[in-house]
Amino acid sequence: MPQYRLEFFERLRSSLESSGVALDLAHGGIPAYAEGRGDERSLAWAHPLAERRFGLAGRSLSFREIWKPALAADLLVVEDGLRNLDTWAYLLARKARRRPIAFWGHGRTTDKAVSKPEVALKEFLVKRGDWWFAYTKGTADHLAGLGIPRSRVTILDNTFDTDELAAAAGSVERAEVDRLIDELGLTRGHSALYFGGLSESKNLELLIESSRIVAATDPLFRAVIAGAGPDRPRLESLAAGAPVVFAGAVFDSRSKAALASACDFMALPGLVGLAAVDSFVLGLPAVAVSPWTHCPEFEYLRPGANSLVVAPDPDEYARALLSLVEDRDLLDRLREGCADDSVRYPLDSMVSSFSSGVLEALGAG
C-alpha cells in the first residue's frame, strides 16, 4: 500500500460507515515496479496478506493468500492488474456463489508496452466484472468501447490528499526555501524539479541529456531529481558532470512544498501519473512528453494551458525547458492554468464517488 493511499482509505471507511456499510481492506507487499521507493505503508485496521512472487516471460506475477472474508463479502473490489493471479481465484469463486465483484484501476495497461495476447487477456478480465471504478473519464470511455454499460461504471478522477499539500505550499517560509536553494546550489528562475520513482519508465535519461543542452545556453540551469528507486546508482553515474542535483526521496507534504518553492517548473520526461496533480497544487507547470506510456492521469494535463507536452527528443525537450526559463509570460500563464486545475481533483470528491459507487453496486444485484 503506497503512502498516498492512506488518507483515501481512512476517509472512504468513514464515508461508508455513515451509510451503514463496513469496509474491510487487505493488501499484499510491494509490487516489483515499486521496490526501492520507500513509500510502502499500512493501516492499523488493514490486513497484510502473505504473497508469493515469480517471473514468467519477463513479467512479475504474484499470488497472495486467499482472504476468506473476501469470498463472503457483499461486494469485493479488486485491482484490475493481470499480475495478481489471486484475482482470478476470487473471480471464479464469487461467480460460483453469485456474489458481485468490482474492478478498479486503469481498465487497460497504459504505463508500459504490452503484447496483443496481454491486451486480449486484460479485456477478457475487465469484462467479467459486475461494476467498475474507473480512474478517469478516459478509463470509462475505454470500458464503454469494450461494451461495458456506463451505468455500471463509476468515474473517480483518481487523486490524493491535495488539501494537505496545498496547506503546506501556503505555509513554507522564505528562510526555509533560501536554505534549500543554497544547499542544492540553485538559482531562482533557473530550476526544474522532478518528483517520483527512479525507474526506467520515468525516462530520466532524457532529462539528464536535455539538461546538458539547456546548460550550454543557460549555465545557471539545474534539474533537481527528488525520488528513490532501483535506477538511482545508474542515473547518478549517467549524470556525472551534468547540471543535475539528486535530492533523495521526498514523501511528506512539507518537504515537497519546500522543494517546489525552490524550483520554477516541473520536469516529467517519462511516465506521468499523479505527479500531474502535484504540479497543479504546487503551481509548477509540467514539461511532459508524448508519445509515451502514461497512467490515466496524463489526461489531466492541458498542453499550452497548464503544461507543455513535446516529443521525447533531447533537443525538443531542452527547448521546452529553456522556454520556461526565458519566457516569463509563458511560465506565468501556465501557472495560472495550474491554479485553475489545483481545485479540480480534491480527495473528498474521489471518496464521495467511490462511496456512491459502492452503494450503487450493492443495490444493482
Long-range contacts (C-beta under 8 A, 24 or more apart in sequence): 1-27, 1-40, 1-41, 1-42, 1-43, 1-46, 2-34, 2-39, 2-40, 2-41, 3-39, 3-40, 3-41, 3-251, 4-39, 4-160, 4-161, 4-274, 5-41, 5-160, 6-41, 6-43, 7-160, 7-161, 7-164, 7-347, 8-160, 8-161, 8-347, 8-350, 8-351, 9-43, 9-46, 10-43, 11-347, 11-348, 11-351, 12-351, 12-354, 12-355, 13-45, 15-351, 15-352, 15-354, 15-355, 16-355, 16-358, 19-355, 19-359, 21-358, 21-359, 21-362, 24-69, 24-73, 26-64, 26-67, 26-69, 26-70, 28-62, 28-64, 28-84, 29-62, 31-60, 31-62, 31-83, 32-60, 33-60, 33-199, 33-201, 34-197, 35-229, 35-230, 36-197, 36-198, 36-228, 36-229, 36-230, 36-232, 37-197, 37-227, 37-228, 37-229, 37-249, 38-228, 38-249, 38-251, 39-249, 39-251, 59-83, 61-85, 62-86, 66-90, 71-97, 71-99, 72-99, 73-99, 74-99, 74-100, 74-362, 75-99, 75-100, 75-101, 75-102, 75-131, 75-358, 75-361, 75-362, 76-100, 76-101, 76-102, 77-101, 77-102, 77-103, 77-104, 77-133, 77-358, 78-102, 78-103, 78-104, 79-103, 79-104, 79-105, 80-104, 80-105, 80-106, 80-107, 80-122, 80-125, 80-126, 80-129, 81-105, 82-109, 82-118, 82-121, 82-122, 82-125, 87-125, 88-125, 91-125, 91-128, 95-128, 100-130, 100-131, 100-361, 100-362, 100-364, 100-365, 101-128, 101-129, 101-130, 102-129, 102-130, 102-131, 102-132, 102-133, 102-357, 102-361, 103-129, 103-131, 103-132, 103-133, 104-132, 104-133, 104-134, 104-135, 104-156, 105-133, 105-135, 105-139, 106-135, 106-139, 106-295, 106-296, 107-132, 107-134, 107-135, 107-139, 107-140, 107-142, 107-143, 107-296, 108-139, 108-142, 110-293, 110-294, 110-295, 110-296, 111-201, 111-271, 111-273, 111-293, 111-294, 111-295, 112-201, 112-293, 113-293, 130-361, 130-364, 131-357, 131-360, 131-361, 131-364, 133-354, 133-357, 135-295, 135-296, 135-297, 136-296, 136-297, 136-299, 136-300, 137-299, 138-296, 138-299, 139-296, 152-361, 152-364, 154-353, 154-354, 154-356, 154-357, 154-360, 154-361, 155-353, 156-350, 156-353, 156-354, 156-357, 157-344, 157-345, 157-349, 157-350, 157-353, 158-274, 158-296, 158-297, 158-350, 159-274, 159-277, 159-345, 159-346, 159-347, 159-349, 159-350, 160-274, 160-277, 160-347, 161-347, 162-277, 162-281, 162-342, 162-345, 162-346, 162-347, 163-346, 163-347, 164-253, 165-253, 165-256, 165-257, 165-278, 165-281, 165-282, 166-281, 166-342, 167-253, 168-253, 168-254, 168-256, 168-257, 169-257, 169-260, 169-261, 169-281, 169-282, 169-283, 171-257, 172-254, 172-257, 172-258, 172-261, 176-258, 177-258, 177-261, 177-262, 180-258, 180-259, 180-261, 180-262, 181-262, 184-222, 184-224, 184-245, 184-247, 184-262, 185-222, 185-245, 186-222, 186-224, 186-245, 186-262, 186-263, 187-220, 187-222, 188-264, 189-264, 189-325, 190-218, 190-220, 190-221, 190-222, 190-264, 190-325, 191-221, 191-222, 191-223, 191-224, 191-262, 191-263, 191-264, 192-221, 192-222, 192-223, 192-224, 192-263, 192-264, 192-265, 192-266, 192-267, 192-287, 192-321, 192-324, 193-223, 193-224, 193-226, 193-259, 193-260, 193-262, 193-263, 193-265, 193-266, 193-267, 193-284, 194-223, 194-224, 194-225, 194-226, 194-227, 194-266, 194-267, 194-268, 194-269, 195-226, 195-227, 195-250, 195-256, 195-259, 195-266, 195-275, 195-278, 196-226, 196-227, 196-268, 196-275, 197-227, 197-228, 197-229, 198-225, 198-227, 198-228, 198-229, 198-230, 198-231, 198-232, 198-235, 199-229, 199-230, 199-231, 200-231, 201-270, 201-271, 201-293, 202-231, 202-269, 202-270, 202-271, 203-269, 203-270, 203-271, 203-289, 203-292, 203-312, 204-231, 204-235, 204-269, 204-270, 205-235, 205-238, 206-269, 206-270, 206-289, 206-312, 206-314, 206-317, 207-244, 207-267, 207-269, 207-317, 208-235, 208-238, 208-239, 208-242, 208-244, 209-314, 210-269, 210-314, 210-315, 210-317, 210-318, 210-321, 211-242, 211-243, 211-244, 211-318, 211-321, 212-242, 212-243, 213-314, 213-315, 213-318, 214-243, 214-318, 214-321, 214-322, 214-325, 215-242, 215-243, 217-322, 218-322, 218-325, 218-326, 219-243, 221-321, 221-322, 221-325, 223-267, 224-259, 224-262, 224-263, 226-250, 226-259, 256-282, 257-282, 260-284, 264-324, 264-325, 264-331, 265-321, 265-324, 265-331, 265-334, 267-321, 269-312, 269-317, 270-312, 271-295, 272-297, 272-298, 272-301, 273-297, 273-298, 276-300, 276-301, 276-307, 277-345, 279-306, 279-307, 279-338, 280-306, 280-338, 280-339, 280-341, 280-342, 280-344, 280-345, 281-342, 282-338, 283-335, 283-338, 283-339, 283-342, 284-335, 284-338, 285-324, 285-331, 285-334, 285-335, 285-337, 285-338, 287-317, 287-320, 287-321, 287-324, 289-317, 300-341, 300-344, 300-345, 302-337, 302-341, 305-334, 305-337, 306-334, 306-337, 306-338, 306-340, 306-341, 307-334, 307-337, 308-334
